[in-house]
Amino acid sequence: MPDPTSLDLVSGAPAARQVLQDPFWATVLRRHDDVDLVVLPPEAPDRTEVPAGEPTVDRDAARQELRARMAGLWTALGLEAEPAHLDDVWFAGAAAGTLRWQGTATFDDLDPVVASGALQRAQELLAEADGWHVLAPPDGVPRVLAGRSAAIGREDVQVLAPAAGRVVLRIRSALVVVGEAAAAEATGAGAR
């Protein structure tokens, strides 16, 4: 969030003109004239930097390690069968020469008690783990969302039960330093 002391705030008639010139906010204000509207300036983009001297890792070795961590998590959640669908993908990281891995495992035809238990265990397991911030919204699709800061970037875990007998586990890694050439190759940026 920007430092409030460094913001150049506009108020009064100039602010009202700016809001009325914006198609979205003008519509909101027209439909809800009883609402006081405050539009904040955009946050500065994330400037994640890789610490100097951070070693690069082999992308394939990192993928195998991340897949093994995901398999360990699904076992800890009580999902003992192999997933019906398993995929993973690399996508560009926020810093040059980095990638972020996302793995998704879908378990179908589970006993509903097992599916419900997986959500409960996810909430307990991740809440106990160091640094995890866990959210289990009471409405909508039954799910547990967790995230924590990592050495470079952040890690995220989602455990969802979108239908009876189905559990989806999705993990996003922190940034993985693979070097600029490997990152470009993995994301297709070098194939122009």
Contact map, one row per residue, 1 for C-alpha under 8 A:
111000000000000000000000000000000000000000100000000000000000000000000000000000000000000000000000000000000000000000000000000000000000000000000000000000000000000000000000000000000000000000000000
111101100000000000000000000000000000000000110000000000000000000000000000000000000000000000000000000000000000000000000000000000000000000000000000000000000000000000000000000000000000000000000000
111111100000000000000000000000000000000000000000000000000000000000000000000000000000000000000000000000000000000000000000000000000000000000000000000000000000000000000000000000000000000000000000
011111100000000000000000000000000000000000000000000000000000000000000000000000000000000000000000000000000000000000000000000000000000000000000000000000000000000000000000000000000000000000000000
001111100000000000000000000000000000000000000000000000000000000000000000000000000000000000000000000000000000000000000000000000000000000000000000000000000000000000000000000000000000000000000000
011111110000000000000000000000000000000000000000000000000000000000000000000000000000000000000000000000000000000000000000000000000000000000000000000000000000000000000000000000000000000000000000
011111111000000000000000000000000000000000000000000000000000000000000000000000000000000000000000000000000000000000000000000000000000000000000000000000000000000000000000000000000000000000000000
000001111100000000000000000000000000000000000000000000000000000000000000000000000000000000000000000000000000000000000000000000000000000000000000000000000000000000000000000000000000000000000000
000000111110000000000000000000000000000000000000000000000000000000000000000000000000000000000000000000000000000000000000000000000000000000000000000000000000000000000000000000000000000000000000
000000011111011000000000000000000000000000000000000000000000000000000000000000000000000000000000000000000000000000000000000000000000000000000000000000000000000000000000000000000000000000000000
000000001111111100000000000000000000000000000000000000000000000000000000000000000000000000000000000000000000000000000000000000000000000000000000000000000000000000000000000000000000000000000000
000000000111111100000000000000000000000000000000000000000000000000000000000000000000000000000000000000000000000000000000000000000000000000000000000000000000000000000000000000000000000000000000
000000000011111110000000000000000000000000000000000000000000000000000000000000000000000000000000000000000000000000000000000000000000000000000000000000000000000000000000000000000000000000000000
000000000111111111000000000000000000000000000000000000000000000000000000000000000000000000000000000000000000000000000000000000000000000000000000000000000000000000000000000000000000000000000000
000000000111111111100000000000000000000000000000000000000000000000000000000000000000000000000000000000000000000000000000000000000000000000000000000000000000000000000000000000000000000000000000
000000000011111111110000000000000000000000000000000000000000000000000000000000000000000000000000000000000000000000000000000000000000000000000000000000000000000000000000000000000000000000000000
000000000000111111111000000000000000000000000000000000000000000000000000000000000000000000000000000000000000000000000000000000000000000000000000000000000000000000000000000000000000000000000000
000000000000011111111100000000000000000000000000000000000000000000000000000000000000000000000000000000000000000000000000000000000000000000000000000000000000000000000000000000000000000000000000
000000000000001111111100110000000000000000000000000000000000000000000000000000000000000000000000000000000000000000000000000000000000000000000000000000000000000000000000000000000000000000000000
000000000000000111111110110000000000000000000000000000000000000000000000000000000000000000000000000000000000000000000000000000000000000000000000000000000000000000000000000000000000000000000000
000000000000000011111110010000000000000000000000000000000000000000000000000000000000000000000000000000000000000000000000000000000000000000000000000000000000000000000000000000000000000000000000
000000000000000001111111110000000000000000000000000000000000000000000000000000000000000000000000000000000000000000000000000000000000000000000000000000000000000000000000000000000000000000000000
000000000000000000011111111000000000000000000000000000000000000000000000000000000000000000000000000000000000000000000000000000000000000000000000000000000000000000000000000000000000000000000000
000000000000000000000111111100000000000000000000000000000000000000000000000000000000000000000000000000000000000000000000000000000000000000000000000000000000000000000000000000000000000000000000
000000000000000000110111111110000000000000000000000000000000000000000000000000000000000000000000000000000000000000000000000000000000000000000000000000000000000000000000000000000000000000000000
000000000000000000111111111111000000000000000000000000000000000000000000000000000000000000000000000000000000000000000000000000000000000000000000000000000000000000000000000000000000000000000000
000000000000000000000011111111100000000000000000000000000000000000000000000000000000000000000000000000000000000000000000000000000000000000000000000000000000000000000000000000000000000000000000
000000000000000000000001111111110000000000000000000000000000000000000000000000000000000000000000000000000000000000000000000000000000000000000000000000000000000000000000000000000000000000000000
000000000000000000000000111111111010100000000000000000000000000000000000000000000000000000000000000000000000000000000000000000000000000000000000000000000000000000000000000000000000000000000000
000000000000000000000000011111111000000000000000000000000000000000000000000000000000000000000000000000000000000000000000000000000000000000000000000000000000000000000000000000000000000000000000
000000000000000000000000001111111000000000000000000000000000000000000000000000000000000000000000000000000000000000000000000000000000000000000000000000000000000000000000000000000000000000000000
000000000000000000000000000111111110000000000000000000000000000000000000000000000000000000000000000000000000000000000000000000000000000000000000000000000000000000000000000000000000000000000000
000000000000000000000000000011111111000000000000000000000000000000000000000000000000000000000000000000000000000000000000000000000000000000000000000000000000000000000000000000000000000000000000
000000000000000000000000000000011111000000000000000000000000000000000000000000000000000000000000000000000000000000000000000000000000000000000000000000000000000000000000000000000000000000000000
000000000000000000000000000010011111100000000000000000000000000000000000000000000000000000000000000000000000000000000000000000000000000000000000000000000000000000000000000000000000000000000000
000000000000000000000000000000001111110000000000000000000000000000000000000000000000000000000000000000000000000000000000000000000000000000000000000000000000000000000000000000000000000000000000
000000000000000000000000000010000011111000000000000000000000000000000000000000000000000000000000000000000000000000000000000000000000000000000000000000000000000000000000000000000000000000000000
000000000000000000000000000000000001111100000000000000000000000000000000000000000000000000000000000000000000000000000000000000000000000000000000000000000000000000000000000000000000000000000000
000000000000000000000000000000000000111110000000000000000000000000000000000000000000000000000000000000000000000000000000000000000000000000000000000000000000000000000000000000000000000000000000
000000000000000000000000000000000000011111000000000000000000000000000000000000000000000000000000000000000000000000000000000000000000000000000000000000000000000000000000000000000000000000000000
000000000000000000000000000000000000001111100000000000000000000000000000000000000000000000000000000000000000000000000000000000000000000000000000000000000000000000000000000000000000000000000000
000000000000000000000000000000000000000111110000000000000000000000000000000000000000000000000000000000000000000000000000000000000000000000000000000000000000000000000000000000000000000000000000
110000000000000000000000000000000000000011111000000000000000000000000000000000000000000000000000000000000000000000000000000000000000000000000000000000000000000000000000000000000000000000000000
010000000000000000000000000000000000000001111100000000000000000000000000000000000000000000000000000000000000000000000000000000000000000000000000000000000000000000000000000000000000000000000000
000000000000000000000000000000000000000000111110000000000000000000000000000000000000000000000000000000000000000000000000000000000000000000000000000000000000000000000000000000000000000000000000
000000000000000000000000000000000000000000011111000000000000000000000000000000000000000000000100000000000000000000000000000000000000000000000000000000000000000000000000000000000000000000000000
000000000000000000000000000000000000000000001111100000000000000000000000000000000000000000000110000000000000000000000000000000000000000000000000000000000000000000000000000000000000000000000000
000000000000000000000000000000000000000000000111110000000000000000000000000000000000000000000110000000000000000000000000000000000000000000000000000000011000000000000000000000000000000000000000
000000000000000000000000000000000000000000000011111000000000000000000000000000000000000000000010000000000000000000000000000000000000000000000000000000010000000000000000000000000000000000000000
000000000000000000000000000000000000000000000001111101000000000000000000000000000000000000000010000000000000000000000000000000000000000000000000000000010000000000000000000000001000000000000000
000000000000000000000000000000000000000000000000111111000000000000000000000000000000000000000000000000000000000000000000000000000000000000000000000000000000000000000000000000000000000000000000
000000000000000000000000000000000000000000000000011111000000000000000000000000000000000000000000000000000000000000000000000000000000000000000000000000000000000000000000000000000000000000000000
000000000000000000000000000000000000000000000000001111100000000000000000000000000000000000000000000000000000000000000000000000000000000000000000000000000000000000000000000000000000000000000000
000000000000000000000000000000000000000000000000011111110000000000000000000000000000000000000000000000000000000000000000000000000000000000000000000000000000000000000000000000001000000000000000
000000000000000000000000000000000000000000000000000011111000000000000000000000000000000000000000000000000000000000000000000000000000000000000000000000000000000000000000000000001000000000000000
000000000000000000000000000000000000000000000000000001111100000000000000000000000000000000000000000000000000000000000000000000000000000000000000000000000000000000000000000000011110000000000000
000000000000000000000000000000000000000000000000000000111110110000000000000000000000000000000000000000000000000000000000000000000000000000000000000000000000000000000000000000011100000000000000
000000000000000000000000000000000000000000000000000000011111110000000000000000000000000000000000000000000000000000000000000000000000000000000000000000000000000000000000000000000100000000000000
000000000000000000000000000000000000000000000000000000001111111000000000000000000000000000000000000000000000000000000000000000000000000000000000000000000000000000000000000000000100010000000000
000000000000000000000000000000000000000000000000000000000111111100000000000000000000000000000000000000000000000000000000000000000000000000000000000000000000000000000000000000000000000000000000
000000000000000000000000000000000000000000000000000000001111111110000000000000000000000000000000000000000000000000000000000000000000000000000000000000000000000000000000000000000000000000000000
000000000000000000000000000000000000000000000000000000001111111111000000000000000000000000000000000000000000000000000000000000000000000000000000000000000000000000000000000000010000000000000000
000000000000000000000000000000000000000000000000000000000011111111100000000000000000000000000000000010000000000000000000000000000000000000000000000000000000000000000000000000000000000000000000
000000000000000000000000000000000000000000000000000000000001111111110000000000000000000000000000000000000000000000000000000000000000000000000000000000000000000000000000000000000000000000000000
000000000000000000000000000000000000000000000000000000000000111111111000000000000000000000000000000000000000000000000000000000000000000000000000000000000000000000000000000000000000000000000000
000000000000000000000000000000000000000000000000000000000000011111111100000000000000000000000000000010000000000000000000000000000000000000000000000000000000000000000000000010000000000000000000
000000000000000000000000000000000000000000000000000000000000001111111110000000000000000000000000000000100000000000000000000000000000000000000000000000000000000000000000000000000000000000000000
000000000000000000000000000000000000000000000000000000000000000111111111000000000000000000000000000000000000000000000000000000000000000000000000000000000000000000000000000000000000000000000000
000000000000000000000000000000000000000000000000000000000000000011111111100000000000000000000000000000000000000000000000000000000000000000000000000000000000000000000000000000000000000000000000
000000000000000000000000000000000000000000000000000000000000000001111111110000000000000000000000000000100000000000000000000000000000000000000000000000000000000000000000001000000000000000000000
000000000000000000000000000000000000000000000000000000000000000000111111111000000000000000000000000000000000000000000000000000000000000000000000000000000000000000000000000000000000000000000000
000000000000000000000000000000000000000000000000000000000000000000011111111100000000000000000000000000000000000000000000000000000000000000000000000000000000000000000000000000000000000000000000
000000000000000000000000000000000000000000000000000000000000000000001111111110000000000000000000000000000000000000000000000000000000000000000000000000000000000000000000000000000000000000000000
000000000000000000000000000000000000000000000000000000000000000000000111111111110000000000000000000000000000000000000000000000000000000000000000000000000000000000000000100000000000000000000000
000000000000000000000000000000000000000000000000000000000000000000000011111111110000000000000000000000000000000000000000000000000000000000000000000000000000000000000000000000000000000000000000
000000000000000000000000000000000000000000000000000000000000000000000001111111100000000000000000000000000000000000000000100000000000000000000000000000000000000000000000000000000000000000000000
000000000000000000000000000000000000000000000000000000000000000000000000111111100000000000000000000000000000000000001110110000000000000000000000000000000000000000000000000000000000000000000000
000000000000000000000000000000000000000000000000000000000000000000000000011111110000000000000000000000000000000001001100100000000000000000000000000000000000000000000000000000000000000000000000
000000000000000000000000000000000000000000000000000000000000000000000000011111111100000000000000000000000010000001000100000000000000000000000000000000000000000000000000000000000000000000000000
000000000000000000000000000000000000000000000000000000000000000000000000011001111100000000000000000000000000000000000000000000000000000000000000000000000000000000000000000000000000000000000000
000000000000000000000000000000000000000000000000000000000000000000000000000000111110000000000000000000000010000000000000000000000000000000000000000000000000000000000000000000000000000000000000
000000000000000000000000000000000000000000000000000000000000000000000000000000111111000000000000000000000010000000000000000000000000000000000000000000000000000000000000000000000000000000000000
000000000000000000000000000000000000000000000000000000000000000000000000000000001111110000000000000000001111000000000000000000000000000000000000000000000000000000000000000000000000000000000000
000000000000000000000000000000000000000000000000000000000000000000000000000000000111110000000000000000001111000000000000000000000000000000000000000000000000000000000000000000000000000000000000
000000000000000000000000000000000000000000000000000000000000000000000000000000000011111000000000000000011110000000000000000000000000000000000000000000000000000000000000000000000000000000000000
000000000000000000000000000000000000000000000000000000000000000000000000000000000011111100000000000000111100000000000000000000000000000000000000000000000000000000000000000000000000000000000000
000000000000000000000000000000000000000000000000000000000000000000000000000000000000111110000000000000111000000000000000000000000000000000000000000000000000000000000000000000000000000000000000
000000000000000000000000000000000000000000000000000000000000000000000000000000000000011111000000000011110000000000000000000000000000000000000000000000000000000000000000000000000000000000000000
000000000000000000000000000000000000000000000000000000000000000000000000000000000000001111100000000011100000000000000000000000000000000000000000000000000000000000000000000000000000000000000000
000000000000000000000000000000000000000000000000000000000000000000000000000000000000000111110000001111000000000000000000000000000000000000000000000000000000000000000000000000000000000001100000
000000000000000000000000000000000000000000000000000000000000000000000000000000000000000011111000001111000000000000000000000000000000000000000000000000000000000000000000000000000000000001100000
000000000000000000000000000000000000000000000000000000000000000000000000000000000000000001111100011100000000000000000000000000000000000000000000000000000000000000000000000000000000001000100000
000000000000000000000000000000000000000000000000000000000000000000000000000000000000000000111111111100000000000000000000000000000000000000000000000000000000000000000000000000110000000000000000
000000000000000000000000000000000000000000000111000000000000000000000000000000000000000000011111011000000000000000000000000000000000000000000000000000000000000000000000000000100000000000000000
000000000000000000000000000000000000000000000011110000000000000000000000000000000000000000001111110000000000000000000000000000000000000000000000000000000000000000000000000000000000000000000000
000000000000000000000000000000000000000000000000000000000000000000000000000000000000000000001111110000000000000000000000000000000000000000000000000000000000000000000000000000000011000000000000
000000000000000000000000000000000000000000000000000000000000000000000000000000000000000000001011111000000000000000000000000000000000000000000000000000000000000000000000000000001111111100000000
000000000000000000000000000000000000000000000000000000000000000000000000000000000000000000011111111100000000000000000000000000000000000000000000000000000000000000000000000000111111001000000000
000000000000000000000000000000000000000000000000000000000000000000000000000000000000000001111100111110000000000000000000000000000000000000000000000000000000000000000000000000111100001000000000
000000000000000000000000000000000000000000000000000000000000000000000000000000000000000001111000011111000000000000000000000000000000000000000000000000000000000000000000000111110000000000000000
000000000000000000000000000000000000000000000000000000000000001001000000000000000000000111100000001111100000000000000000000000000000000000000000000000000000000000000000001111110000000000000000
000000000000000000000000000000000000000000000000000000000000000000000000000000000000000111100000000111110000000000000000000000000000000000000000000000000000000000000000011110000000000000000000
000000000000000000000000000000000000000000000000000000000000000000100100000000000000011110000000000011111000000000000000000000000000000000000000000000000000000000000000011100000000000000000000
000000000000000000000000000000000000000000000000000000000000000000000000000000000000111100000000000001111100000000000000000000000000000000000000000000000000000000000001111000000000000000000000
000000000000000000000000000000000000000000000000000000000000000000000000000000000011111000000000000000111110000000000000000000000000000000000000000000000000000000000001110000000000000000000000
000000000000000000000000000000000000000000000000000000000000000000000000000000000011110000000000000000011111000000000000000000000000000000000000000000000000000000000111100000000000000000000000
000000000000000000000000000000000000000000000000000000000000000000000000000000101111100000000000000000001111110000000000000000000000000000000000000000000000000000000111000000000000000000000000
000000000000000000000000000000000000000000000000000000000000000000000000000000000011000000000000000000000111110000000000000000000000000000000000000000000000000000001110000000000000000000000000
000000000000000000000000000000000000000000000000000000000000000000000000000000000000000000000000000000000011111000000000000000000000000000000000000000000000000000001100000000000000000000000000
000000000000000000000000000000000000000000000000000000000000000000000000000000000000000000000000000000000011111101100000000000000000000000000000000000000000000000011110000000000000000000000000
000000000000000000000000000000000000000000000000000000000000000000000000000000000000000000000000000000000000111111100000000000000000000000000000000000000000000000001000000000000000000000000000
000000000000000000000000000000000000000000000000000000000000000000000000000000000000000000000000000000000000011111110000000000000000000000000000000000000000000000011100000000000000000000000000
000000000000000000000000000000000000000000000000000000000000000000000000000000000000000000000000000000000000001111111000000000000000000000000000000000000000000000000000000000000000000000000000
000000000000000000000000000000000000000000000000000000000000000000000000000001100000000000000000000000000000011111111100000000000000000000000000000000000000000000001000000000000000000000000000
000000000000000000000000000000000000000000000000000000000000000000000000000000000000000000000000000000000000011111111110000000000000000000000000000000000000000010011110000000000000000000000000
000000000000000000000000000000000000000000000000000000000000000000000000000000000000000000000000000000000000000111111111000000000000000000000000000000000000000010000000000000000000000000000000
000000000000000000000000000000000000000000000000000000000000000000000000000011000000000000000000000000000000000011111111100000000000000000000000000000000000000000000000000000000000000000000000
000000000000000000000000000000000000000000000000000000000000000000000000000011100000000000000000000000000000000001111111110000000000000000000000000000000000000000000010000000000000000000000000
000000000000000000000000000000000000000000000000000000000000000000000000000010000000000000000000000000000000000000111111111000000000000000000111000000000000001110000000000000000000000000000000
000000000000000000000000000000000000000000000000000000000000000000000000000000000000000000000000000000000000000000011111111100000000000000000000000000000000000000000000000000000000000000000000
000000000000000000000000000000000000000000000000000000000000000000000000000111000000000000000000000000000000000000001111111110000000000000000000000000000000000000000000000000000000000000000000
000000000000000000000000000000000000000000000000000000000000000000000000000010000000000000000000000000000000000000000111111111000000000000000001000000000000001000000000000000000000000000000000
000000000000000000000000000000000000000000000000000000000000000000000000000000000000000000000000000000000000000000000011111111100000011100000001000000000000000000000000000000000000000000000000
000000000000000000000000000000000000000000000000000000000000000000000000000000000000000000000000000000000000000000000001111111110000000000000000000000000000000000000000000000000000000000000000
000000000000000000000000000000000000000000000000000000000000000000000000000000000000000000000000000000000000000000000000111111111000000000000000000000000000000000000000000000000000000000000000
000000000000000000000000000000000000000000000000000000000000000000000000000000000000000000000000000000000000000000000000011111111001110000000000010000000000000000000000000000000000000000000000
000000000000000000000000000000000000000000000000000000000000000000000000000000000000000000000000000000000000000000000000001111111101110000000000000000000000000000000000000000000000000000000000
000000000000000000000000000000000000000000000000000000000000000000000000000000000000000000000000000000000000000000000000000111111101000000000000000000000000000000000000000000000000000000000000
000000000000000000000000000000000000000000000000000000000000000000000000000000000000000000000000000000000000000000000000000011111111000000000000000000000000000000000000000000000000000000000000
000000000000000000000000000000000000000000000000000000000000000000000000000000000000000000000000000000000000000000000000000000111111000000000000000000000000000000000000000000000000000000000000
000000000000000000000000000000000000000000000000000000000000000000000000000000000000000000000000000000000000000000000000000000001111100000000000000110000000000000000000000000000000000000000000
000000000000000000000000000000000000000000000000000000000000000000000000000000000000000000000000000000000000000000000000000001111111110000000000011100000000000000000000000000000000000000000000
000000000000000000000000000000000000000000000000000000000000000000000000000000000000000000000000000000000000000000000000000001100011111000000000011100000000000000000000000000000000000000000000
000000000000000000000000000000000000000000000000000000000000000000000000000000000000000000000000000000000000000000000000001001100001111100000001111000000000000000000000000000000000000000000000
000000000000000000000000000000000000000000000000000000000000000000000000000000000000000000000000000000000000000000000000001000000000111110000001110000000000000000000000000000000000000000000000
000000000000000000000000000000000000000000000000000000000000000000000000000000000000000000000000000000000000000000000000001000000000011111000111100000000000000000000000000000000000000000000000
000000000000000000000000000000000000000000000000000000000000000000000000000000000000000000000000000000000000000000000000000000000000001111110111000000000000000000000000000000000000000000000000
000000000000000000000000000000000000000000000000000000000000000000000000000000000000000000000000000000000000000000000000000000000000000111110100000000000000000000000000000000000000000000000000
000000000000000000000000000000000000000000000000000000000000000000000000000000000000000000000000000000000000000000000000000000000000000011111100000000000000000000000000000000000000000000000000
000000000000000000000000000000000000000000000000000000000000000000000000000000000000000000000000000000000000000000000000000000000000000011111100000000000000000000000000000000000000000000000000
000000000000000000000000000000000000000000000000000000000000000000000000000000000000000000000000000000000000000000000000000000000000000000111110000000000000000111000000000000000000000000000000
000000000000000000000000000000000000000000000000000000000000000000000000000000000000000000000000000000000000000000000010000000000000000111111111000000000000000111000000000000000000000000000000
000000000000000000000000000000000000000000000000000000000000000000000000000000000000000000000000000000000000000000000010000000000000000110001111100000000000011110000000000000000000000000000000
000000000000000000000000000000000000000000000000000000000000000000000000000000000000000000000000000000000000000000000010011000000000011110000111110000000000011100000000000000000000000000000000
000000000000000000000000000000000000000000000000000000000000000000000000000000000000000000000000000000000000000000000000000000000000011100000011111000000001111000000000000000000000000000000000
000000000000000000000000000000000000000000000000000000000000000000000000000000000000000000000000000000000000000000000000000001000001111000000001111100000001110000000000000000000000000000000000
000000000000000000000000000000000000000000000000000000000000000000000000000000000000000000000000000000000000000000000000000000000001110000000000111110000111100000000000000000000000000000000000
000000000000000000000000000000000000000000000000000000000000000000000000000000000000000000000000000000000000000000000000000000000011100000000000011111000111000000000000000000000000000000000000
000000000000000000000000000000000000000000000000000000000000000000000000000000000000000000000000000000000000000000000000000000000010000000000000001111111110000000000000000000000000000000000000
000000000000000000000000000000000000000000000000000000000000000000000000000000000000000000000000000000000000000000000000000000000000000000000000000111111110000000000000000001000000000000000000
000000000000000000000000000000000000000000000000000000000000000000000000000000000000000000000000000000000000000000000000000000000000000000000000000011111100000000000000000001000000000000000000
000000000000000000000000000000000000000000000001110000000000000000000000000000000000000000000000000000000000000000000000000000000000000000000000000011111100000000000000000001110000000000000000
000000000000000000000000000000000000000000000001000000000000000000000000000000000000000000000000000000000000000000000000000000000000000000000000000011111110000000000000000001100000000000000000
000000000000000000000000000000000000000000000000000000000000000000000000000000000000000000000000000000000000000000000000000000000000000000000000001111111111000000000000000011100000000000000000
000000000000000000000000000000000000000000000000000000000000000000000000000000000000000000000000000000000000000000000000000000000000000000000000001111001111100000000000001111000000000000000000
000000000000000000000000000000000000000000000000000000000000000000000000000000000000000000000000000000000000000000000000000000000000000000000000111100000111110000000000001111000000000000000000
000000000000000000000000000000000000000000000000000000000000000000000000000000000000000000000000000000000000000000000000000000000000000000000000111000000011111000000000111100000000000000000000
000000000000000000000000000000000000000000000000000000000000000000000000000000000000000000000000000000000000000000000000000000000000000000000011110000000001111100000001111000000000000000000000
000000000000000000000000000000000000000000000000000000000000000000000000000000000000000000000000000000000000000000000010010000000000000000000011100000000000111110000011110000000000000000000000
000000000000000000000000000000000000000000000000000000000000000000000000000000000000000000000000000000000000000000000010000000000000000000001111000000000000011111000011100000000000000000000000
000000000000000000000000000000000000000000000000000000000000000000000000000000000000000000000000000000000000000000110010000000000000000000001110000000000000001111111111000000000000000000000000
000000000000000000000000000000000000000000000000000000000000000000000000000000000000000000000000000000000000000000000000000000000000000000001100000000000000000111110111000000000000000000000000
000000000000000000000000000000000000000000000000000000000000000000000000000000000000000000000000000000000000000000000000000000000000000000000000000000000000000011111110000000000000000000000000
000000000000000000000000000000000000000000000000000000000000000000000000000000000000000000000000000000000000010100100000000000000000000000000000000000000000000011111100000000000000000000000000
000000000000000000000000000000000000000000000000000000000000000000000000000000000000000000000000000000000001111101100000000000000000000000000000000000000000000010111110000000000000000000000000
000000000000000000000000000000000000000000000000000000000000000000000000000000000000000000000000000000000111110100100000000000000000000000000000000000000000000011111111000000000000000000000000
000000000000000000000000000000000000000000000000000000000000000000000000000000000000000000000000000000000111010000100100000000000000000000000000000000000000001111101111100000000000000000000000
000000000000000000000000000000000000000000000000000000000000000000000000000000000000000000000000000000011110000000000000000000000000000000000000000000000000011111000111110000000000000000000000
000000000000000000000000000000000000000000000000000000000000000000000000010000000000000000000000000000011100000000000000000000000000000000000000000000000000111100000011111000000000000000000000
000000000000000000000000000000000000000000000000000000000000000000000000000000000000000000000000000001111000000000000000000000000000000000000000000000000000111000000001111100000000000000000000
000000000000000000000000000000000000000000000000000000000000000000000100000000000000000000000000000011110000000000000000000000000000000000000000000000000011110000000000111110000000000000000000
000000000000000000000000000000000000000000000000000000000000000000000000000000000000000000000000000111100000000000000000000000000000000000000000000000000011100000000000011111000000000000000000
000000000000000000000000000000000000000000000000000000000000000001000000000000000000000000000000000111000000000000000000000000000000000000000000000000000111000000000000001111110000000000000000
000000000000000000000000000000000000000000000000000000000000000000000000000000000000000000000000000110000000000000000000000000000000000000000000000001111111000000000000000111110000000000000000
000000000000000000000000000000000000000000000000000000000000000000000000000000000000000000001100011110000000000000000000000000000000000000000000000000011100000000000000000011111000000000000000
000000000000000000000000000000000000000000000000000000011000010000000000000000000000000000001000011110000000000000000000000000000000000000000000000000010000000000000000000011111100000000000000
000000000000000000000000000000000000000000000000010001111000000000000000000000000000000000000000111000000000000000000000000000000000000000000000000000000000000000000000000000111110000000000000
000000000000000000000000000000000000000000000000000000011110000000000000000000000000000000000000111000000000000000000000000000000000000000000000000000000000000000000000000000011111011000000000
000000000000000000000000000000000000000000000000000000010000000000000000000000000000000000000001110000000000000000000000000000000000000000000000000000000000000000000000000000001111111000000000
000000000000000000000000000000000000000000000000000000000000000000000000000000000000000000000001110000000000000000000000000000000000000000000000000000000000000000000000000000000111111100000000
000000000000000000000000000000000000000000000000000000000000000000000000000000000000000000000000100000000000000000000000000000000000000000000000000000000000000000000000000000000011111110000100
000000000000000000000000000000000000000000000000000000000010000000000000000000000000000000000000100000000000000000000000000000000000000000000000000000000000000000000000000000000111111111000000
000000000000000000000000000000000000000000000000000000000000000000000000000000000000000000010000111000000000000000000000000000000000000000000000000000000000000000000000000000000111111111100000
000000000000000000000000000000000000000000000000000000000000000000000000000000000000000000000000100000000000000000000000000000000000000000000000000000000000000000000000000000000001111111111100
000000000000000000000000000000000000000000000000000000000000000000000000000000000000000000000000000000000000000000000000000000000000000000000000000000000000000000000000000000000000111111111110
000000000000000000000000000000000000000000000000000000000000000000000000000000000000000001100000000000000000000000000000000000000000000000000000000000000000000000000000000000000000011111111000
000000000000000000000000000000000000000000000000000000000000000000000000000000000000000001110000000000000000000000000000000000000000000000000000000000000000000000000000000000000000001111111100
000000000000000000000000000000000000000000000000000000000000000000000000000000000000000000000000000000000000000000000000000000000000000000000000000000000000000000000000000000000000000111111111
000000000000000000000000000000000000000000000000000000000000000000000000000000000000000000000000000000000000000000000000000000000000000000000000000000000000000000000000000000000000000111111111
000000000000000000000000000000000000000000000000000000000000000000000000000000000000000000000000000000000000000000000000000000000000000000000000000000000000000000000000000000000000100110111111
000000000000000000000000000000000000000000000000000000000000000000000000000000000000000000000000000000000000000000000000000000000000000000000000000000000000000000000000000000000000000010011111
000000000000000000000000000000000000000000000000000000000000000000000000000000000000000000000000000000000000000000000000000000000000000000000000000000000000000000000000000000000000000000011111
